[in-house]
Amino acid sequence: MISRRSVLLGGLAAAGATGLAACSGASPAASPSADGKLTVGLTYIPNVQFSAFYLGVAEGLFAKQGLDVTLRHHGQQEDVFGAVLAREEHVVFASADEAMVAAAAGQDLRTFATSYQTYPLEVMGGGDLGLSADDGLAVLAGRTLGIPGHYGSSYYAALAAIHEAGLTEDDVTLMDIGYTQLSALAARQVDFIMGFRNNELVQLRAQGESVLSIPISDPASPRLVGPSLVTVGTEVSDDVLAAVARGMREAEEAVIADPEAALDATAEQVPALSDPAQRESAARVLAATTELWTRGGAVDVSLDTDAFARMAEFLVEAGIIERAPEQAYVELDLS
């Protein structure tokens, strides 16, 4: 239902950070050696959404897997996959849809574990529109939908929502608004935005807004795959990748078991959490984030290969990529 069009390959563009913290310009990372040294790249600024990595390092959960993990936040103007492609990182935590687009463009990227088992981007609008979530994505017809730009996950999610609604791009006005989703919605510059369940939705509800939030597809049959672990080439062995995935799984379980410990570990990276109001806000974001990690009531970091197949089919149909990459992911034994 979506017309083909030429688009900027969002997987090769900046992934939508408002400002990224420190540590750009690092020297190339050596292949993991017997001592398990491994650099994991984190996009965006330090944030409670990365608490599993902070806690996993602080409590030695990656070390239990035989890994010596260094966390690296990206520089402000850094492409999401730039450092891992340059071998400055071994693994990057990034959205699998953007990784697939980049892989289809010829980059040797492979997703090997999925953190968010629920795709986090949804269509969000004010409750004053007189619409109901029961109306589904058909509410987009004739409306304006704000996105950061015609690239990256928010754009792909917008196209997926339009497709799911049985609409075309002629039926919905996609407006580039940069990273001003909340202010654009508050000023009614747009009717809807693409927002994250563990970011914009949390903030809107904290402000007391009546919010309409609609998933872009049936959660049981996701059309896109979100934040995941991605590597480049084959320098890192499958055994090491599996150890990283198991470490992330154990760290996510630890966060759910002890959210205060996760907030404490995050506070080491985000000093602003010493303020009680900021910590309370972070706790809300953390609770929304942990909901995205589970499948069937338990933390799961394995790949849903059916979801990857649906994603490839959709990205081709939407004209984002010409054909599915030969190897966009690798299945690992995580037992």
C-alpha positions in Angstrom: 0.0 0.0 0.0 3.0 2.3 0.1 4.4 3.9 -3.0 8.1 3.3 -3.8 10.3 6.2 -3.3 14.0 7.1 -3.0 15.0 7.7 0.6 18.0 8.5 2.6 19.4 5.3 4.0 18.7 6.0 7.7 20.9 3.2 9.0 23.8 5.2 7.7 22.6 8.5 9.1 22.6 9.7 12.6 20.1 7.6 14.5 18.1 10.4 16.2 20.1 11.3 19.3 19.5 14.7 20.7 23.2 14.9 21.7 25.6 12.0 22.2 28.1 11.8 24.9 31.8 11.5 24.9 34.4 9.1 23.7 34.6 9.7 20.0 37.8 9.3 18.1 38.8 6.1 19.8 41.5 3.9 18.3 40.4 0.8 16.4 39.4 -2.0 18.9 41.4 -5.2 18.6 39.6 -8.5 18.1 38.5 -9.9 21.4 41.4 -11.9 22.8 41.6 -14.6 25.4 41.1 -12.0 28.2 37.6 -11.2 26.7 38.2 -7.5 26.2 35.2 -6.1 24.3 34.0 -2.6 23.5 30.2 -2.1 23.4 28.9 1.1 21.8 25.8 2.8 23.2 24.0 5.4 21.2 22.5 8.6 22.7 23.7 10.3 25.9 24.0 8.3 29.1 20.4 7.4 30.1 18.5 5.0 32.4 17.4 3.2 29.3 21.0 1.7 29.2 20.8 0.7 32.9 21.3 -3.0 32.1 24.7 -2.3 30.6 25.7 0.0 33.5 24.5 -2.6 36.1 26.0 -5.5 34.1 29.4 -3.9 34.2 29.1 -2.7 37.8 28.0 -6.1 39.2 30.3 -8.2 37.1 27.5 -9.9 35.1 29.4 -9.6 31.8 32.6 -10.7 33.6 30.7 -13.9 34.7 30.5 -14.6 30.9 34.3 -14.3 30.6 34.1 -10.8 29.2 35.9 -7.6 30.1 33.4 -5.0 28.7 34.1 -1.4 28.1 31.1 0.8 27.4 31.5 3.7 24.9 28.9 6.4 24.3 29.0 7.9 20.9 30.2 11.3 19.9 27.7 14.1 19.0 28.0 13.9 15.3 28.8 10.2 15.1 26.9 7.8 12.8 25.2 5.0 14.7 27.2 2.3 12.9 30.3 4.4 12.2 32.5 3.1 15.1 31.6 -0.5 14.7 32.2 -0.4 11.0 35.6 1.2 11.7 36.3 -1.6 14.2 36.5 1.0 17.1 33.7 -1.1 18.7 33.0 -4.8 18.6 29.3 -4.5 19.3 26.8 -1.6 19.1 23.4 -1.4 20.8 21.2 -0.1 17.9 17.8 -0.6 16.2 17.7 -3.8 14.1 15.6 -2.1 11.4 18.3 0.5 10.9 20.9 -2.3 10.9 19.0 -4.2 8.2 18.8 -1.0 6.0 22.5 -0.5 6.4 23.2 -4.2 5.6 21.1 -3.9 2.5 23.3 -1.0 1.5 26.3 -3.2 1.6 27.6 -2.8 5.2 28.7 -6.1 6.8 26.4 -5.8 9.8 24.7 -8.7 11.7 22.2 -8.5 14.5 22.7 -11.3 17.0 20.4 -10.5 20.0 17.3 -8.4 20.5 16.8 -6.4 23.7 13.4 -4.9 23.1 10.9 -7.7 22.4 8.2 -5.1 21.9 8.9 -2.5 19.2 9.0 0.8 21.1 7.7 3.3 18.6 4.0 4.0 18.4 1.7 6.6 16.9 0.8 9.1 19.6 -1.7 12.0 19.7 -3.7 14.1 22.1 -6.9 12.8 23.6 -8.6 16.0 22.6 -8.9 14.8 19.0 -12.1 13.0 19.9 -10.6 9.7 18.7 -10.1 6.3 20.4 -7.4 3.7 20.3 -10.2 1.4 19.3 -10.3 3.2 16.0 -6.8 1.8 15.3 -4.3 3.3 12.9 -7.1 4.4 10.5 -7.2 7.6 12.6 -4.1 8.7 10.6 -6.3 9.3 7.5 -6.2 13.0 6.6 -4.0 13.8 9.6 -0.5 15.2 10.0 2.1 12.8 11.5 5.3 14.3 12.9 8.7 12.5 12.5 12.3 13.7 13.1 13.0 13.3 9.4 12.6 11.0 6.4 15.2 8.5 7.7 15.8 6.1 10.6 13.4 4.1 12.8 10.8 6.8 13.3 10.4 7.1 9.5 10.2 3.3 9.0 7.7 3.1 11.9 5.6 5.8 10.3 5.5 4.0 7.0 4.7 0.7 8.8 1.8 2.4 10.5 0.5 3.8 7.3 0.8 0.4 5.6 -0.9 -1.4 8.6 -3.8 1.1 8.3 -4.3 0.2 4.6 -3.5 3.8 3.7 -0.9 5.3 1.3 1.4 8.2 1.9 -1.1 10.4 -0.1 -3.5 9.8 2.8 -1.2 11.1 5.6 1.0 14.2 5.8 4.4 13.2 7.1 6.0 16.3 8.5 9.7 16.6 9.4 9.9 18.3 12.8 13.3 17.3 14.1 13.5 16.1 17.7 10.7 18.4 18.8 7.9 15.8 19.1 6.6 16.9 22.5 6.5 20.6 21.7 5.1 20.1 18.2 2.3 18.0 19.6 1.6 20.4 22.5 1.4 23.4 20.0 -0.8 21.2 17.7 1.6 21.7 14.8 0.9 18.1 14.1 -2.0 15.8 15.0 0.2 12.8 15.8 3.9 12.0 16.4 6.0 8.9 16.3 7.0 8.5 19.9 8.8 5.9 22.1 6.8 4.1 24.8 9.7 4.6 27.1 10.3 8.2 26.3 7.7 10.5 24.8 4.7 8.5 26.2 6.2 8.6 29.7 6.8 12.3 29.5 3.3 13.0 28.1 1.6 11.0 30.9 3.8 12.7 33.5 2.6 16.0 32.3 -1.0 14.9 32.8 -1.8 14.7 29.1 -4.6 12.6 27.8 -2.7 10.5 25.3 -3.8 8.2 22.5 -1.0 5.7 21.7 -1.4 3.0 19.0 1.1 0.3 18.1 2.3 0.3 14.5 1.4 -3.4 14.1 0.0 -6.4 15.9 2.5 -7.0 18.8 2.2 -10.7 18.2 3.4 -10.3 14.6 5.8 -7.3 14.7 6.6 -5.7 11.3 9.8 -4.1 12.6 12.5 -5.0 15.2 13.9 -2.5 17.6 16.9 -2.1 19.8 19.3 -5.0 19.5 23.0 -6.0 19.6 24.8 -5.6 16.3 28.3 -6.6 15.2 30.4 -6.2 12.1 32.1 -8.9 10.0 33.1 -12.2 11.5 36.1 -11.1 13.7 34.1 -11.6 16.9 33.3 -15.3 17.3 29.8 -16.6 17.8 30.8 -17.9 21.2 31.8 -14.4 22.3 28.7 -12.9 20.8 26.6 -15.4 22.7 28.4 -14.5 25.9 27.5 -10.8 25.3 23.9 -11.7 24.7 23.7 -13.9 27.8 25.3 -11.1 29.8 22.7 -8.6 28.6 19.9 -11.1 29.5 21.2 -11.6 33.0 21.7 -7.8 33.4 18.1 -7.1 32.3 16.9 -9.7 34.8 18.9 -8.1 37.5 17.4 -4.7 36.7 13.9 -6.0 37.0 14.7 -7.8 40.2 16.3 -4.6 41.8 15.3 -1.4 40.0 16.9 0.7 42.7 20.3 -0.9 42.0 19.8 -0.1 38.3 19.1 3.5 39.2 22.2 3.6 41.4 24.3 2.3 38.6 22.8 4.8 36.2 23.4 7.6 38.7 27.2 6.9 38.3 26.8 7.9 34.6 24.0 10.5 35.1 24.9 12.7 38.1 21.5 14.5 37.7 19.8 11.5 39.3 21.0 12.8 42.7 18.0 15.1 42.4 14.9 13.2 43.8 12.6 14.5 41.0 15.1 13.4 38.3 15.4 10.0 39.9 11.6 9.6 40.1 11.4 10.5 36.4 14.1 8.0 35.6 12.3 5.4 37.5 9.2 5.9 35.3 11.3 5.5 32.2 13.0 2.4 33.6 9.7 0.8 34.4 8.5 1.5 30.8 11.7 0.2 29.4 11.7 -3.1 31.3 8.2 -3.8 30.0 9.7 -3.9 26.5 12.3 -6.5 27.4 10.0 -9.4 28.1 8.3 -12.0 26.0 5.8 -14.4 27.5 6.4 -12.9 30.9 10.2 -13.4 30.9 13.3 -11.6 29.7 14.2 -12.8 26.3 17.1 -11.6 24.1 16.8 -14.2 21.3 16.0 -13.2 17.8 12.5 -13.7 16.4 13.5 -14.8 12.9 9.9 -14.6 11.6 9.9 -10.9 12.6 13.1 -10.4 10.7 11.5 -12.0 7.6 8.5 -9.7 7.9 10.7 -6.7 8.4 12.7 -7.5 5.3 9.6 -8.0 3.3 8.1 -4.7 4.5 11.3 -2.6 3.9 11.4 -3.9 0.3 7.7 -3.3 -0.2 8.0 0.3 1.2 10.9 1.0 -1.1 13.4 1.5 1.7 15.7 -1.2 0.4 15.8 -2.9 -3.0 16.2 -6.4 -1.7 16.8 -8.2 1.6 20.4 -8.5 2.7 21.9 -12.0 2.4 22.7 -12.2 6.1 21.1 -9.5 8.3 21.3 -11.6 11.5 22.9 -14.6 13.1 21.2 -17.2 15.3 23.1 -18.2 18.4 22.8 -20.8 21.1 22.0 -18.7 24.2 21.3 -21.6 26.6 
